[in-house]
């Protein structure tokens, strides 16, 4: 069969057709725990050392949460304006953060007061981080500069201005303490070497850069901005390897898992997508609001997501012990009297009967219609058992979609397999008097949507030709039936006067004068 690649209307493959080990791994998380913060959660950072506490930057404060606690174990509130970019040092003992007022503060995790305060930026500082040696801090600001600070002396070591717009992304190298990567709203990603005091590599992302990320080997670099996630090969001078476009809105954050270095991206479209080593989406987390920040614990035990509505969503990994405890619990069986009575027990006259309400469960297609998933509802109604044993259910779903005005949306964007199911259903039931009217509407919409791409699928083209032939034969049959009906009407009309004459001739002779008098 020829490959089916339409040009105007794309037949999309069904999501989730193959369940891989990666998919099962990322499905093994509990339902999220929702923690309400004081403002939009702009940064989440896990401590590199156990017990892997994590710092959450939101509004004018930074909260440090325990791995399994829902209340902060430490809070830093010495900010006059919005805080940004709280991140741990490699040993997890120090925390650095920027602010809207342009100041950078250094905190000790065991205390509350800032140990150091770095001044020099003239505008908001959105990104801060420790270099891998632990004695220097790098910061990026809206004043178009990034600066490197010495922690022991609180002195500015260097200030470089190479970007032409706000700096909103920063990733230091863990292998080389003099290297770090920055991303800016000027659509560029730059790799800087402190020994040379300038950038050694520049990549054009094409959109305002929201996040940059280095793989552990530091041979690959990830940049996000707009709807695109791009992978760069640093060993080949910053050559673009992959450009991904799986989100519907701006991709704001990215991180890597510890097991297999799987890439996770979060977006304003409220989805977190997980990619395998081939950069195919293997799992998807849905959130309640647009995503601004995200982080994964070093042992993949926790996935934390920060949103614009100030909610921190924390998902914990399920363990075998939890499953064993659930299965080991014995369900309480019915009482002894129930077994004695049996199913055929008849109540006595003096007994009081307590009726138990029967809960009505919605069918799968009803649930999908209720949640406005029109394409999935039509697919469910077209499943093999439903369309063969209960075609009236399928037609009822079609009528409901037509009533809502979403039938065309449900039929659009189909692949060859799903379109074949629809055409087979039309061929089988379109002449049933109960279903003919709604199915004719479906046939018109299908022809209107896929007329331009029929030649690209021999199967679909053959089925549509067969449908047209059957419709033509049915139209000829209807014309012949109308002709027969006209002939019968003429015969019935010509027989009516003869019956009246025969009735008059059968009357008795005495009634003749009475009829004349009348």
C-alpha positions in Angstrom: 0.0 0.0 0.0 1.3 3.5 -0.8 2.2 5.7 2.1 -0.6 8.0 3.2 0.8 11.5 3.7 -1.9 14.1 3.2 -0.9 17.7 2.3 -3.9 19.7 3.4 -5.6 17.7 6.1 -3.2 15.7 8.3 -4.3 12.2 9.5 -2.9 12.1 13.0 -1.7 8.9 14.6 -3.4 7.9 17.9 -1.4 8.8 21.0 -0.4 6.1 23.4 -0.5 3.2 20.9 2.7 1.6 22.3 3.3 1.3 26.0 7.0 1.2 26.7 9.1 0.7 29.8 9.7 4.5 29.9 5.9 5.1 29.9 5.4 2.6 32.8 8.3 4.2 34.7 6.7 7.7 34.6 3.2 6.4 35.3 4.4 5.1 38.6 3.7 8.3 40.5 1.0 9.1 43.0 -1.7 11.8 42.6 -0.2 15.2 43.1 -0.1 17.0 46.5 -1.2 20.7 46.0 0.6 23.3 48.2 -0.5 26.9 48.0 2.2 29.6 47.8 1.9 33.4 48.2 2.5 34.0 44.4 3.6 32.5 41.2 6.2 29.8 41.7 9.1 31.0 39.5 11.9 28.6 40.7 12.3 25.1 42.2 15.7 23.6 43.1 16.5 20.4 44.9 19.4 20.0 47.2 22.1 17.8 45.7 22.7 15.9 49.0 20.3 13.7 50.9 17.6 14.2 52.2 17.1 16.3 49.1 15.1 19.2 50.5 13.9 21.6 47.9 13.7 25.4 47.7 10.6 27.1 46.3 10.9 30.7 45.2 7.5 32.5 45.1 6.5 36.1 45.6 8.8 37.8 48.3 10.0 34.7 50.0 11.8 31.4 49.6 10.5 28.3 51.4 12.6 25.1 51.9 10.4 22.0 52.1 11.4 18.5 53.3 11.2 15.7 50.7 8.0 14.3 52.2 6.6 17.3 54.1 3.9 19.7 53.1 5.0 22.5 55.4 8.2 24.5 55.0 11.0 23.6 57.3 12.8 26.9 56.6 11.7 30.3 55.3 13.7 33.2 54.0 11.6 36.4 53.9 14.3 39.2 53.8 13.1 40.5 50.4 11.5 43.9 49.9 10.3 42.9 46.5 9.8 39.7 44.4 12.5 37.1 44.8 13.9 35.1 41.9 16.1 32.1 41.1 16.8 30.5 44.5 19.3 27.8 44.0 21.5 25.6 46.3 25.3 25.2 46.4 26.7 21.8 45.6 27.0 20.8 49.3 23.4 22.0 50.0 24.5 24.3 52.8 24.2 27.7 51.1 21.4 29.3 49.0 21.6 32.2 46.6 18.7 34.2 45.2 18.2 37.4 43.1 15.4 39.9 43.4 13.3 42.5 41.6 15.3 45.3 43.4 18.6 44.1 41.7 20.2 42.7 44.9 21.6 39.2 45.3 21.5 37.6 48.7 23.4 34.6 50.1 21.7 32.6 52.9 22.9 29.8 55.2 20.3 27.0 55.2 20.6 26.7 59.0 19.9 30.4 59.6 17.6 33.2 58.5 19.7 36.3 58.0 21.5 36.9 54.7 25.3 36.1 55.0 26.2 38.2 52.0 24.6 40.8 49.8 25.9 41.6 46.4 25.1 45.0 44.9 25.9 46.1 41.3 23.0 45.3 39.1 20.7 48.2 38.2 17.6 46.1 37.3 15.9 42.9 38.4 18.1 39.8 38.8 16.1 36.8 37.5 18.8 34.0 37.5 21.5 33.2 40.0 23.7 30.1 40.5 26.9 28.9 42.1 29.8 27.9 39.9 31.0 24.4 40.4 33.9 25.5 42.7 31.4 26.7 45.3 33.3 30.0 45.9 31.8 32.1 43.1 28.3 33.1 42.2 27.1 34.1 38.7 24.0 36.3 38.1 22.0 37.5 35.1 20.0 40.6 35.1 17.5 42.7 33.0 20.3 45.4 32.8 21.7 43.1 30.0 24.8 42.1 32.0 25.8 39.0 33.9 28.3 39.3 36.7 30.5 36.9 38.7 30.9 37.5 42.5 33.4 36.2 45.0 31.6 34.6 48.0 34.2 35.1 50.7 34.9 38.7 50.0 31.5 39.7 48.4 33.5 41.4 45.6 32.5 41.6 42.0 35.0 39.7 39.9 33.8 40.5 36.4 30.9 42.0 34.4 30.2 41.1 30.8 27.7 42.7 28.5 27.2 40.6 25.3 23.4 40.1 25.3 21.1 42.8 23.9 18.0 41.9 25.8 16.9 40.5 29.2 18.9 37.5 30.5 16.5 34.9 31.8 18.4 31.5 31.6 21.6 30.3 33.2 23.3 26.9 33.5 26.8 26.6 35.1 29.1 23.7 34.1 29.7 21.1 36.8 32.9 19.8 35.1 34.6 23.2 34.5 34.3 26.0 37.1 35.0 28.6 34.5 32.3 27.7 32.1 28.6 28.6 32.1 25.8 29.0 29.6 23.3 31.9 29.4 20.1 32.5 27.4 18.5 35.8 26.6 15.3 37.3 25.1 17.6 38.4 22.2 17.0 34.8 20.9 20.7 33.7 21.5 22.3 31.1 23.7 26.0 31.8 24.6 28.7 29.7 26.3 31.1 31.8 28.3 34.6 31.0 29.5 35.8 33.2 32.4 39.4 32.7 31.5 38.9 34.5 28.2 36.3 36.9 29.6 34.0 36.5 26.6 31.7 34.0 24.9 33.3 31.1 23.1 30.1 29.8 21.3 26.8 31.4 20.2 23.7 29.6 19.1 20.6 31.2 17.6 17.4 29.7 19.2 15.0 31.8 17.1 12.8 32.7 20.0 13.2 34.4 23.4 15.1 31.9 25.5 13.4 30.9 28.8 15.6 28.0 30.0 19.0 26.4 29.2 20.2 23.0 30.5 23.4 21.0 30.2 23.5 17.2 30.1 25.8 15.5 32.7 28.4 14.8 30.0 28.1 18.5 28.9 28.3 17.4 25.3 24.7 18.3 24.7 22.8 21.5 25.6 19.1 22.1 25.8 17.4 25.4 25.2 13.7 26.3 25.4 11.9 29.3 24.1 8.6 29.9 22.2 7.1 26.5 21.4 10.4 25.0 20.6 12.9 22.7 22.5 16.2 22.5 20.8 19.2 20.2 21.4 22.7 21.5 20.5 25.9 19.5 20.1 28.7 21.5 21.8 31.4 19.1 20.6 30.5 20.1 17.1 30.7 23.8 17.7 27.0 24.3 18.7 25.4 22.4 15.9 21.6 21.9 16.2 20.7 18.2 16.5 17.0 18.2 17.2 14.2 20.7 17.2 11.1 19.6 19.1 7.6 21.3 18.9 5.3 19.2 21.1 3.9 22.0 23.2 1.1 24.5 22.2 2.4 27.4 24.1 5.7 28.8 25.3 8.0 26.2 26.9 9.2 27.8 30.2 11.3 25.2 31.9 13.2 21.9 31.4 15.1 19.4 33.6 16.7 16.0 33.5 15.9 12.8 35.4 18.5 10.9 37.3 17.6 7.5 35.7 18.5 7.5 32.0 18.8 11.3 31.8 15.3 11.6 30.4 14.3 15.2 29.4 11.2 16.8 30.9 9.7 20.1 29.7 7.0 22.3 31.1 4.9 24.9 29.3 2.3 27.5 29.6 -0.1 25.0 28.0 -0.3 23.2 31.4 1.5 20.1 30.3 4.7 18.4 31.4 6.1 16.1 28.7 8.7 13.4 29.2 11.0 12.4 26.3 13.0 9.2 25.8 16.5 9.0 24.5 15.2 9.3 20.9 13.3 12.5 22.0 9.9 10.9 21.5 7.2 11.8 24.1 6.6 8.8 26.3 4.5 10.3 29.0 2.5 13.5 29.8 1.6 15.1 33.2 -1.4 17.4 33.2 -1.5 20.4 35.6 -4.2 22.9 36.6 -2.5 26.1 35.5 0.3 27.4 33.3 3.7 26.0 34.3 6.6 28.4 35.2 9.1 26.1 36.9 9.9 22.4 37.4 12.4 20.1 39.1 13.0 16.4 39.6 14.7 15.1 42.8 18.2 13.6 42.3 16.8 10.0 42.9 13.6 10.6 40.8 11.5 10.2 44.0 9.7 13.5 43.6 8.6 15.7 40.6 7.7 19.2 41.7 5.9 21.7 39.4 5.3 25.4 40.0 2.4 27.2 38.4 1.3 30.8 37.7 -1.7 30.5 40.2 0.7 30.1 43.1 0.2 26.3 43.4 3.1 23.9 43.9 2.2 20.4 42.6 4.3 17.6 44.1 4.2 14.0 42.9 5.8 11.2 44.9 6.9 7.9 43.4 5.0 4.8 44.3 6.9 2.0 46.1 6.3 -1.8 46.2 5.8 -1.6 50.0 2.8 0.7 49.5 1.2 -1.7 47.0 1.9 -4.7 49.3 0.2 -3.0 52.3 -2.9 -2.2 50.1 -3.2 -5.8 48.9 -2.5 -7.3 52.3 -5.5 -5.6 53.8 -8.4 -8.1 53.9 -11.7 -6.7 52.9 -14.4 -7.3 55.5 -16.8 -9.9 54.1 -20.6 -10.1 54.5 -22.0 -11.0 57.9 -23.1 -14.5 58.9 -26.8 -13.7 58.6 -26.4 -12.7 55.0 -25.0 -16.2 54.1 -27.8 -17.9 56.1 -30.6 -15.9 54.4 -29.2 -16.5 50.9 -30.2 -14.7 47.6 -33.8 -16.0 47.6 -34.7 -14.7 51.0 -38.3 -13.4 51.2 -39.0 -10.7 53.8 -41.9 -11.3 56.3 -44.9 -9.1 56.6 -43.6 -7.2 59.7 -40.1 -6.5 58.2 -39.0 -3.1 57.3 -37.3 -2.9 53.9 -34.5 -0.4 53.4 -33.8 0.1 49.7 -30.3 0.9 48.6 -30.0 3.5 45.9 -28.4 2.1 42.7 -25.7 4.4 41.4 -25.9 5.2 37.7 -22.5 5.0 36.0 -21.9 6.9 32.8 -20.6 5.1 29.7 -17.1 6.0 28.5 -18.4 8.0 25.5 -20.8 9.9 27.9 -17.8 10.8 30.1 -15.9 12.0 27.1 -18.8 14.0 25.8 -19.2 15.5 29.2 -15.5 16.6 29.2 -15.8 17.9 25.5 -13.5 15.3 24.1 -15.5 15.0 20.9 -12.9 13.0 18.8 -12.4 10.4 21.6 -16.2 10.1 22.1 -16.7 9.3 18.4 -13.8 6.8 18.5 -15.3 5.1 21.5 -18.7 4.9 19.8 -17.0 3.4 16.7 -15.4 0.5 18.6 -16.0 -2.9 17.0 -18.5 -4.3 19.5 -20.5 -1.1 19.7 -20.8 -0.4 16.0 -21.7 -4.0 15.1 -24.0 -5.0 18.0 -25.5 -1.6 18.9 -25.3 0.7 15.9 -28.0 2.9 17.4 -25.5 3.9 20.1 -23.0 5.1 17.5 -25.7 7.0 15.6 -26.9 8.6 18.9 -23.4 9.9 19.6 -23.3 11.3 16.0 -26.6 13.0 16.5 -25.4 14.5 19.8 -22.2 15.8 18.2 -24.3 17.3 15.4 -26.6 19.0 17.9 -23.6 20.5 19.6 -22.1 21.7 16.3 -18.9 19.8 16.9 -19.4 16.9 14.4 -17.0 18.4 11.9 -14.3 18.8 14.5 -14.8 15.2 15.6 -14.4 14.0 12.0 -11.4 16.2 11.1 -7.8 15.2 11.5 -8.3 11.4 11.1 -5.8 8.9 9.9 -6.4 6.2 7.4 -7.5 3.5 9.9 -10.1 5.6 11.7 -11.5 7.0 8.5 -11.9 3.5 7.1 -14.0 2.6 10.2 -16.3 5.5 9.6 -16.8 4.7 5.9 -17.5 1.0 6.6 -20.2 2.1 9.1 -21.7 4.4 6.5 -21.8 1.7 3.9 -23.5 -0.8 6.2 -26.1 1.5 7.8 -26.7 4.5 5.6 -29.9 2.9 4.0 -31.4 2.0 7.4 -34.5 4.2 7.6 -33.7 4.9 11.3 -30.1 6.2 10.6 -30.2 7.5 7.0 -30.6 11.2 7.8 -27.7 11.7 10.3 -25.4 9.3 8.3 -26.0 11.3 5.1 -24.8 14.4 7.1 -21.7 12.5 8.1 -21.1 11.5 4.5 -21.3 15.1 3.3 -18.9 16.3 6.0 -16.4 13.5 5.2 -16.4 14.4 1.5 -16.0 18.1 2.2 -13.0 17.5 4.6 -11.0 14.9 2.7 -11.8 15.6 -1.0 -8.4 17.1 -1.6 -6.4 14.1 -0.2 -8.4 11.1 -1.4 -5.8 10.2 -4.1 -3.2 9.6 -1.4 -4.9 6.6 0.1 -6.2 3.9 -2.3 -8.2 2.3 0.5 -10.2 5.4 1.4 -10.6 6.3 -2.3 -12.0 2.9 -3.1 -14.5 3.0 -0.2 -15.7 6.5 -1.2 -16.2 5.3 -4.8 -18.2 2.4 -3.5 -20.3 4.7 -1.3 -21.0 6.9 -4.3 -22.1 3.9 -6.4 -24.4 2.6 -3.7 -25.9 6.0 -3.2 -26.5 6.3 -7.0 -28.2 2.9 -7.1 -30.4 3.9 -4.1 -31.4 7.1 -5.9 -32.4 5.2 -9.0 -34.4 2.7 -6.9 -36.2 5.6 -5.2 -37.2 7.1 -8.5 -38.6 3.7 -9.7 -40.5 3.4 -6.5 -42.0 6.9 -7.0 -43.1 5.9 -10.5 -44.8 2.8 -9.1 -46.5 4.9 -6.5 -47.8 7.2 -9.1 -49.2 4.3 -11.1 -50.9 2.9 -8.0 -52.5 6.2 -7.2 -53.9 6.4 -10.8 -55.4 2.9 -10.4 -56.9 3.7 -7.1 -58.4 6.9 -8.4 -59.9 5.1 -11.5 -61.5 2.3 -9.4 -63.4 4.6 -7.0 -66.3 5.7 -9.4 -67.0 2.1 -10.5 -67.5 1.1 -6.8 -70.1 3.9 -6.4 -72.1 2.7 -9.6 -72.0 -0.8 -8.4 -73.4 0.2 -5.1 -76.3 2.2 -6.7 -77.2 -0.8 -8.9 -77.4 -3.0 -5.9 -80.0 -0.9 -4.1 -83.7 -2.3 -3.9 -86.4 -1.0 -6.4 -88.5 0.6 -3.6 -85.6 3.0 -2.7 -85.5 4.5 -6.2 -88.3 7.1 -5.7 -86.9 8.0 -2.3 -83.5 8.7 -3.8 -85.1 10.8 -6.6 -87.1 12.8 -4.0 -83.9 13.4 -2.1 
